[in-house]
Amino acid sequence: VQLQASGGGLVQAGGSLRLSCVASGTRVMVDAMRWYRQTPGNEREFVAVITKSGATNLGDAVWGRWTISRDNAKNTMYLQMNNLKPEDTAVYYCNADYLDDTIWGQGTLVTVSS
């Protein structure tokens, strides 16, 4: 299975973006899916998680501004990012639990200008 993240780009502060993460190469629905973000010189920071049944949790930094969702039929996860701030600038990575492994996708860059 592979994960493909997309949807990053350049946006002004206060704007919105929607990231997508597609799991391909399998007919088996992946389990929990997550978003992390990382800035240069820092560790990856947890952003959000959604289970296969749709339970969600978001990190404190994005709580109330962003929502995470998924379409199980498409094995796809979304991150709706509203009210973006310059400090949200980072490379965003998705991962998913698949069988006994955790699979990571490549990152997508989000840049928020002030």
Phi and psi in degrees as GROMACS dihedral restraints (atoms count N, CA, C in turn):
[ dihedral_restraints ]
;  ai    aj    ak    al  type     phi  dphi    fc
    3     4     5     6     1  -128.4    20    10
    4     5     6     7     1   149.8    20    10
    6     7     8     9     1  -112.7    20    10
    7     8     9    10     1   135.6    20    10
    9    10    11    12     1  -125.4    20    10
   10    11    12    13     1   113.3    20    10
   12    13    14    15     1   -95.0    20    10
   13    14    15    16     1   144.7    20    10
   15    16    17    18     1  -154.3    20    10
   16    17    18    19     1   170.3    20    10
   18    19    20    21     1   107.7    20    10
   19    20    21    22     1    -5.6    20    10
   21    22    23    24     1   -69.2    20    10
   22    23    24    25     1   168.8    20    10
   24    25    26    27     1   168.3    20    10
   25    26    27    28     1  -166.9    20    10
   27    28    29    30     1  -103.8    20    10
   28    29    30    31     1   129.6    20    10
   30    31    32    33     1  -143.6    20    10
   31    32    33    34     1   151.9    20    10
   33    34    35    36     1   -80.0    20    10
   34    35    36    37     1   155.3    20    10
   36    37    38    39     1   -55.5    20    10
   37    38    39    40     1   138.3    20    10
   39    40    41    42     1    91.7    20    10
   40    41    42    43     1   -11.8    20    10
   42    43    44    45     1   -84.0    20    10
   43    44    45    46     1  -173.7    20    10
   45    46    47    48     1  -133.5    20    10
   46    47    48    49     1   153.3    20    10
   48    49    50    51     1  -144.8    20    10
   49    50    51    52     1   156.0    20    10
   51    52    53    54     1  -125.4    20    10
   52    53    54    55     1   121.0    20    10
   54    55    56    57     1   -93.4    20    10
   55    56    57    58     1   148.8    20    10
   57    58    59    60     1  -126.2    20    10
   58    59    60    61     1   150.8    20    10
   60    61    62    63     1  -139.8    20    10
   61    62    63    64     1   115.1    20    10
   63    64    65    66     1  -107.2    20    10
   64    65    66    67     1   130.6    20    10
   66    67    68    69     1   -96.4    20    10
   67    68    69    70     1   121.8    20    10
   69    70    71    72     1  -126.6    20    10
   70    71    72    73     1   165.5    20    10
   72    73    74    75     1    88.4    20    10
   73    74    75    76     1    12.8    20    10
   75    76    77    78     1  -150.8    20    10
   76    77    78    79     1   150.3    20    10
   78    79    80    81     1   -97.1    20    10
   79    80    81    82     1    -4.1    20    10
   81    82    83    84     1   -89.8    20    10
   82    83    84    85     1   131.4    20    10
   84    85    86    87     1   -69.7    20    10
   85    86    87    88     1   131.3    20    10
   87    88    89    90     1   -70.3    20    10
   88    89    90    91     1   159.9    20    10
   90    91    92    93     1   -86.2    20    10
   91    92    93    94     1  -127.8    20    10
   93    94    95    96     1   -61.9    20    10
   94    95    96    97     1   142.0    20    10
   96    97    98    99     1  -124.4    20    10
   97    98    99   100     1   144.8    20    10
   99   100   101   102     1  -137.2    20    10
  100   101   102   103     1   158.7    20    10
  102   103   104   105     1  -117.6    20    10
  103   104   105   106     1   137.6    20    10
  105   106   107   108     1  -128.2    20    10
  106   107   108   109     1   163.3    20    10
  108   109   110   111     1  -139.1    20    10
  109   110   111   112     1   156.3    20    10
  111   112   113   114     1  -147.8    20    10
  112   113   114   115     1   135.3    20    10
  114   115   116   117     1  -112.1    20    10
  115   116   117   118     1   157.6    20    10
  117   118   119   120     1   -54.3    20    10
  118   119   120   121     1   131.1    20    10
  120   121   122   123     1    83.4    20    10
  121   122   123   124     1     0.0    20    10
  123   124   125   126     1  -119.9    20    10
  124   125   126   127     1   159.3    20    10
  126   127   128   129     1   -76.3    20    10
  127   128   129   130     1   162.1    20    10
  129   130   131   132     1   -66.4    20    10
  130   131   132   133     1   137.3    20    10
  132   133   134   135     1  -109.1    20    10
  133   134   135   136     1   133.3    20    10
  135   136   137   138     1   -65.7    20    10
  136   137   138   139     1   135.9    20    10
  138   139   140   141     1  -113.4    20    10
  139   140   141   142     1   -52.3    20    10
  141   142   143   144     1  -164.2    20    10
  142   143   144   145     1   157.1    20    10
  144   145   146   147     1  -141.0    20    10
  145   146   147   148     1   147.6    20    10
  147   148   149   150     1  -140.1    20    10
  148   149   150   151     1   130.8    20    10
  150   151   152   153     1   -84.3    20    10
  151   152   153   154     1   172.5    20    10
  153   154   155   156     1   -62.4    20    10
  154   155   156   157     1   -29.6    20    10
  156   157   158   159     1   -86.8    20    10
  157   158   159   160     1    -4.8    20    10
  159   160   161   162     1   100.9    20    10
  160   161   162   163     1     2.7    20    10
  162   163   164   165     1   -69.4    20    10
  163   164   165   166     1   140.4    20    10
  165   166   167   168     1  -128.9    20    10
  166   167   168   169     1   158.8    20    10
  168   169   170   171     1  -153.0    20    10
  169   170   171   172     1   143.6    20    10
  171   172   173   174     1  -126.0    20    10
  172   173   174   175     1   151.2    20    10
  174   175   176   177     1   -68.9    20    10
  175   176   177   178     1   157.7    20    10
  177   178   179   180     1   -59.2    20    10
  178   179   180   181     1   -35.1    20    10
  180   181   182   183     1   -67.7    20    10
  181   182   183   184     1   -21.7    20    10
  183   184   185   186     1  -118.7    20    10
  184   185   186   187     1    -3.4    20    10
  186   187   188   189     1   -57.3    20    10
  187   188   189   190     1   131.5    20    10
  189   190   191   192     1    87.4    20    10
  190   191   192   193     1   -13.7    20    10
  192   193   194   195     1  -107.7    20    10
  193   194   195   196     1   -32.1    20    10
  195   196   197   198     1  -120.6    20    10
  196   197   198   199     1   158.4    20    10
  198   199   200   201     1  -133.6    20    10
  199   200   201   202     1   147.9    20    10
  201   202   203   204     1  -116.1    20    10
  202   203   204   205     1   140.6    20    10
  204   205   206   207     1  -148.5    20    10
  205   206   207   208     1   172.2    20    10
  207   208   209   210     1  -152.5    20    10
  208   209   210   211     1   155.3    20    10
  210   211   212   213     1  -118.4    20    10
  211   212   213   214     1   101.6    20    10
  213   214   215   216     1   -64.8    20    10
  214   215   216   217     1   -31.1    20    10
  216   217   218   219     1   -63.8    20    10
  217   218   219   220     1   -27.3    20    10
  219   220   221   222     1  -105.1    20    10
  220   221   222   223     1     1.4    20    10
  222   223   224   225     1    50.2    20    10
  223   224   225   226     1    45.2    20    10
  225   226   227   228     1  -128.0    20    10
  226   227   228   229     1   139.7    20    10
  228   229   230   231     1  -117.4    20    10
  229   230   231   232     1   148.0    20    10
  231   232   233   234     1  -126.8    20    10
  232   233   234   235     1   152.3    20    10
  234   235   236   237     1  -131.6    20    10
  235   236   237   238     1   107.9    20    10
  237   238   239   240     1   -88.8    20    10
  238   239   240   241     1   115.4    20    10
  240   241   242   243     1  -109.3    20    10
  241   242   243   244     1   111.6    20    10
  243   244   245   246     1  -112.0    20    10
  244   245   246   247     1   160.8    20    10
  246   247   248   249     1    50.2    20    10
  247   248   249   250     1    51.9    20    10
  249   250   251   252     1   -65.9    20    10
  250   251   252   253     1   145.7    20    10
  252   253   254   255     1  -121.0    20    10
  253   254   255   256     1   155.8    20    10
  255   256   257   258     1   -54.7    20    10
  256   257   258   259     1   -33.3    20    10
  258   259   260   261     1   -71.7    20    10
  259   260   261   262     1    -5.8    20    10
  261   262   263   264     1   -83.1    20    10
  262   263   264   265     1    -7.3    20    10
  264   265   266   267     1   -60.1    20    10
  265   266   267   268     1   124.4    20    10
  267   268   269   270     1  -177.3    20    10
  268   269   270   271     1   170.6    20    10
  270   271   272   273     1   -90.9    20    10
  271   272   273   274     1   127.8    20    10
  273   274   275   276     1  -103.3    20    10
  274   275   276   277     1   130.6    20    10
  276   277   278   279     1  -119.0    20    10
  277   278   279   280     1   145.3    20    10
  279   280   281   282     1  -111.7    20    10
  280   281   282   283     1   153.1    20    10
  282   283   284   285     1  -141.7    20    10
  283   284   285   286     1   165.1    20    10
  285   286   287   288     1  -149.1    20    10
  286   287   288   289     1   144.8    20    10
  288   289   290   291     1   -85.5    20    10
  289   290   291   292     1   123.9    20    10
  291   292   293   294     1  -135.8    20    10
  292   293   294   295     1   115.3    20    10
  294   295   296   297     1    53.9    20    10
  295   296   297   298     1  -119.4    20    10
  297   298   299   300     1  -101.9    20    10
  298   299   300   301     1    11.6    20    10
  300   301   302   303     1  -118.9    20    10
  301   302   303   304     1   164.5    20    10
  303   304   305   306     1  -115.6    20    10
  304   305   306   307     1   120.0    20    10
  306   307   308   309     1  -101.8    20    10
  307   308   309   310     1   137.3    20    10
  309   310   311   312     1  -110.4    20    10
  310   311   312   313     1   143.5    20    10
  312   313   314   315     1   -96.4    20    10
  313   314   315   316     1   173.9    20    10
  315   316   317   318     1   -76.8    20    10
  316   317   318   319     1   164.2    20    10
  318   319   320   321     1   -85.7    20    10
  319   320   321   322     1   161.7    20    10
  321   322   323   324     1  -128.1    20    10
  322   323   324   325     1   131.7    20    10
  324   325   326   327     1   -86.2    20    10
  325   326   327   328     1   129.8    20    10
  327   328   329   330     1  -115.7    20    10
  328   329   330   331     1   124.8    20    10
  330   331   332   333     1  -122.9    20    10
  331   332   333   334     1   123.5    20    10
  333   334   335   336     1  -113.5    20    10
  334   335   336   337     1   118.5    20    10
  336   337   338   339     1   -92.6    20    10
  337   338   339   340     1   148.6    20    10
